[in-house]
Structure formats: structure tokens, C-alpha cells
Amino acid sequence: MSFRSSRIAARLSSPLRHSTDRWSAAEFAALMALATAAAASLGFFILVGKVVDGKTHAFDEAVLRALRNPADTHDPIGPWWVEAMIRDLTALGSTTVLALITAAAVGYLLIDGKRATAVFVIVSVLGGAVVSMLLKQAFARPRPELVAPLVDVHTLSFPSSHAMLSATTFLTLGALLARVQTRPALKAYLLGLAVILTLLVGASRVYLGVHWPTDVLAGWCAGAAWAMICLAVMLWLQRHGRVEKPDGVMTLQ
């Protein structure tokens, strides 16, 4: 084979090799997502067993008491601005804010021509909301009355909807945005930001006295499991051409 023929063959094989590497990475990501979902699901069921048996009662009470003035359960620890900041943070996990964030992401995807991905995001977030509601009804755990709640709540306690839905929304969108990035640092930043926001929202619910700590832990586990299952499904759909692939990803035809 001549030198020129070798160069032409190398150029033709480069996209094929790049595509294979890409799909190997995508398949590895799907396996990792499923493994994470399995671990989070296991954590959820372990928590359920301990909560049902009453083994977490002492832990739940100790954490709530530690966050309040011993002489006044209406008074949370820390200066006044900490409570104001926590109230702002907890709003990030509210139905209204999460719906706005989801709508903004869907609008962007539609403008970018990724209609199937937009539909997938809507189904993922709404599906997480339905699962959260069903879990609350199934366990029917009442809200804590050990300390005075700092915000009004009117639903059941286990698992925390704020924790679960923030995990579902932020992790799903974080993973989606990370998929279109080529730099590892940007991928890590987006996923790390999604995790931090999820943790802050959940922790705020305990500080405000509207959830037992195990409610929040269970919400994180359930939300993470749902988000990772959705991610694995999205990768499978992208692999089979049912959902648009990230820009710049080449595939075998």
C-alpha cells in the first residue's frame, strides 16, 4: 500500500474509531447509571425497613433537637439571616421553582430542535413527581411534631418530596447538560452543581423542622435512583436513535 493510500485509509477509519470510543464511553456511562440506581434503591429500602421498625426514631429526634434552641423549639440555631437563607434555599425544591426550571430546559431543547429529548425530560420529571406522591401515600408517615415547623406544610412526610424531586430534576438536567460537554472539568462541574443543589434543598427541610432526617435521606435515595434510571434509558434511546444524540457525537450507520 502506498503512503497516500495509507493516509486515506487512516482518515476514513478515524471517524469509525472515534464512534466506537464514544459508544464505549456511553455504554460505560449507562452501566454506571444503573449501578448507582441499584445502590440508591438499596439504600432506600434499607431506610424503609429501619423506619418501619422504629430504629431511626432516636436519630431523627436527636438531629431535630440539635437544630433548635433547647429553651424554645420555635427558635432555630444560628442568627436570623441563616433562617432567611434556608427559607430561600428550600424554595429551590418547591414544585413551582422546579416546574419553571424544567420548563426553561424544555424550551431550550425545543428551540435547539431536540423535541424527543424535551419530551423525555418532561416524562422523567413528571414520572418522578408521580412516584413521590405514590410513596408518600404508601407509607403515610406524619410530619414531625417534636419542634415547631418554620414553614407551612400540608402533606405527608416520607419520603421528602423536596429532596426527591430536586434530586430527580437537578440530576436529570445535570446529566443531560454534562452529556453535551467534551471537557471533563465541565462535566464534573455540572454534575457537582446538581448534587450540591440537591443536598442543600434536602438539608433545608430538616433545619426548618418539616421533615425527619430519614425522610430526606429516603428522598435523596429515591430521587437519585429515578434520575439514574432515566439517564440509562436516555442513553439506550440515544443509542437506538429514538432520542437525539448530543451535538458532535458520531455514530455508526
Secondary structure by P-SEA (a helix, b strand, c coil): ccaaaaaaaaaaaaaaaaaaaaaaaaaaaaaaaaaaaaaaaaaaaaaaaaaaaccaaaaaaaaaaaaccccccccccccaaaaaaaaaaaacccaaaaaaaaaaaaaaaaaacaaaaaaaaaaaaaaaaaaaaaaaaaccccccccccccccccccccccaaaaaaaaaaaaaaaaaaaacccaaaaaaaaaaaaaaaaaaaaaaaaaccccaaaaaaaaaaaaaaaaaaaaaaaaaaaaccccccccccccc
